Amino acid sequence: MYVYDDFDHQFVAARVAQFRDQVARRLSGDLTEEQFRPLRLMNGVYLQLHSYMLRVAIPYGTLSSRQLRSLARIARVYDKGYGHFTTRQNIQFNWPALKDLPDILEELAAVEMHAIQTSGNCIRNVTADHFAGAAPDEIADPRPYAEILRQWSSLHPEFTYLPRKFKIAVTGATEDRAAIRFHDIGFAVKKNAAGEIGFEVHVGGGLGRSPFVAWKLRDFLPEADLLAYTQAILRVYNLYGRRDNKYKARIKILLHEAGRETIRDEVEAEFAALGDRALTLRPDDVARIAAHFAPPAFETLAAESAIEAAAAARDPAFARWTGANVSAHKVAGYASVTISLKPEDGVPGDATATEMEAIADLADRFAFGHLRISHRQNVVFPHVKRDDLPALHAGLVAAGLATANAGLVTDTITCPGLDFCALANARSIPIAKDISRRFADPARAAEIGPLDVKISGCINACGHHHVGAIGILGVDRKGREFYQITLGGDAGDAARIGDAAGPGFWPDQVADAVETIVDTYLSLRSSPRETFLEAYGRVGVAPFKAALATLGERT
């Protein structure tokens, strides 16, 4: 993973010292909360319902065991003993005291972490495929490019005060696991006919109150032009983006109103106009950054593990866990492991300090100390010997972290909702818990198969409900929490926004509604191998609407 150089250390240390002075002035009353607001937002500090909240960047989801231990210490010493991993591969601390925030940032700086560009109208934390560097379908590791974009964009003077926040995602694989089509810019690593590396460029995706699938602006952008073309896109957005209405200030609205061809022409003209001033990405620049992401010292192993097979034969719980949480690896004899942060009746994405320390210890024993945070709010060990899977599973069982539900119905993506967020209209966490309890039987979850359930507590869509196979949106209905359901959303290669499934439901009806949807799917699928999205694509929304209408009549 990337290691700070002298400039990075000085840069982050200077920011911490600056913020320490700003906090002191706020505490003394020299700054009002309104004056302090833009200063704290530049350092990842929000004012939520009950407390300040600190959002810490985990660039492109890559984390070391040392860094995770530091996060555990911060949770234990400065918060209420836990942290919350987000859909942007960050971590949030929900209860820090304002006076402690400079000390927290100083401790983060000591392990090469910070909270810069996790909030405000700037280029946010760049995200990437959580299996980067390990996936067998990978064309190239996307993390060096994500790191280059991070370094280039950090406090870029031209793009510090954009019309609105701006999000970039990069994937290096043939399967999109980074939801690039729902970002302001999404880059997919490609090779052209000559075998040269470049990028397919998608622009104008996003969720929130106006969800859009991104449009493709370029089939192939040469690697050397990555920064210059990104600069051209941002310049066009900065020039034409709406500043009079924050709800219409995103680049997705600009593309929708102006049209893809108009914006493409503007971007290409801006790109051409850069001429000799264009910042060209040289091969040695890429190689220098890529060296930080060199793979660990893999051993030569058999593709199949007799140890894993024997453990699966004697232990059904281990077999369920490997079936759901273990993914293929590009190197024979290795696997990638997802550690679910979605236990039955738990808060999706939350991890206690004790759990973080246990995960860090297991990462050192079994995964070269390497970790990833996925946008699904889980932890990933990217490189694990298949022979070590039984011992790793035993360690996870002992830590209470062996939930075998990755990608299944109880692996919900869930925003903090009205329990924490000042913007929310409804609670998300209790809905996720109801669903988790309803589908707790592992045999039933396995029978249902892959199924994305995504829950947001307001139209801002931090829970990505628009792109859930089952999406749940909490709204306010005459002062009461009420939930609307969409079906058929997909954040991957077949990117689409879900369809409205009819009338909404009160909180105590949502789990019944999800069960009705699942039962309808099971009755309609053509075979046990047909997934929910495949069945939905074949039959459409009508039978699900009819089933939910019947449920509404009963309740």
Secondary structure, DSSP 8 states (H G I E B T S, - for coil): -----HHHHHHHHHHHHHHHHHHHHHHHTSS-HHHHHHHHHTTTEEE-SSSEEEEE--GGGEEEHHHHHHHHHHHHHHSSSEEEE-TTS-EEES---GGGHHHHHHHHHHTT---TTSSSSSB---EE-TTTTT-TTBSS-SHHHHHHHHHHHTT-TTSSS-SS-B-EEEE-BSS--S-GGGSSEEEEEEE-TT--EEEEEEE--B-TTS-B--EEEEEEEEGGGHHHHHHHHHHHHHHHS-SS-GGG-SHHHHHHHH-HHHHHHHHHHHHHHHGGGS----HHHHHHHHGGG---------SS-HHHHHHHHH-HHHHHHHHHHEEE-SSTTEEEEEE-S--TTS-TTEEEHHHHHHHHHHHHHHSTTEEEE-TTS-EEEEEEEGGGHHHHHHHHHHHT-----TTSTT--EE--GGGT-TT-SS-SHHHHHHHHHHT--HHHHHHH-S--EEEESSTT-TT-GGGSSEEEEEEEETTEEEEEEEE--B-STT-B--EE-SS-B-GGGHHHHHHHHHHHHHHH-SSTT--HHHHHHHH-SHHHHHHHHHHHHH-
